[in-house]
Amino acid sequence: MVVLNNNHSFTLQPNDMALLDSAQAFEMKPQGLINQLSIHLCRDAVDRLLPAGTCRFGKLEQASLSRRLLYGMFQQISKDQMTLSEDKQHGEALQDALISLLQPCLHVEDAIKTGSPLRRLAEQMINEALMEPPTPDELAARLNVSVRHLYRQFEMNGESICRYINRQRLQCCARELTQAGNARLPITTIAYNWGFADSAHFSRVFKRHYGMPPRDYRAQHQKIAD
């Protein structure tokens, strides 16, 4: 799902989480069938627990500990079908815990804060066809700019088109590794599905990005979910 709010936009993949301020105007564009869990937080409690000036619209950082704890709590809430209104004291305590965990993992993605509209549009085109992304030449032709100008949009943030694609693919692999339905799916299959033909290379770049091998990442997430 693509979420848009004025000049901000981000894409939610399976297992992603985000904080949305219902007082702001925003648009949600599903990219196919969706299944989502929404939890509504009291604005007074958010004002009390989140520091003034904290961004209240954005995607939660995938790899942070706080985000993984939130994910486990949300899964438990959904699994148990809790009715928190029946127990006000416990409901308020749980809400405070959820809000407190939000701040460390809430951020506006770098490309959204610093990228140009052209860069964001290029990223959107890449993300929409991530398994077989367009080449730089194809991207430039669609955007009606020179290839060099397109390269500069990524270089301004110290990145390249290739590194951006690899980072997005790694994030998709990380998400699939944490999905309960993929517990028995071989890691090499997940890597191959997202364009990593060499399992040893995938393990190296995954560890460099997430700080641990994909096998350990999957095991750690399963432990938190349990």
TATA-V348747 format. One record per run of one state. SS is the DSSP state (a for helix, b for strand, c for the rest). FROM is the first residue (numbers start at 0). LEN is the number of residues. Records with the same first field share a line. If there is no record, write none. Layout:
SS: FROM-LEN, FROM-LEN
This chain:
c: 0-1, 5-2, 11-6, 19-7, 29-13, 49-8, 60-4, 80-3, 86-1, 106-3, 114-2, 128-1, 132-3, 143-3, 155-5, 178-1, 182-4, 193-5, 210-3, 225-1
b: 1-4, 7-4, 17-2, 26-3, 57-3, 105-1
a: 42-7, 64-16, 83-3, 87-18, 109-5, 116-12, 129-3, 135-8, 146-9, 160-18, 179-3, 186-7, 198-12, 213-12
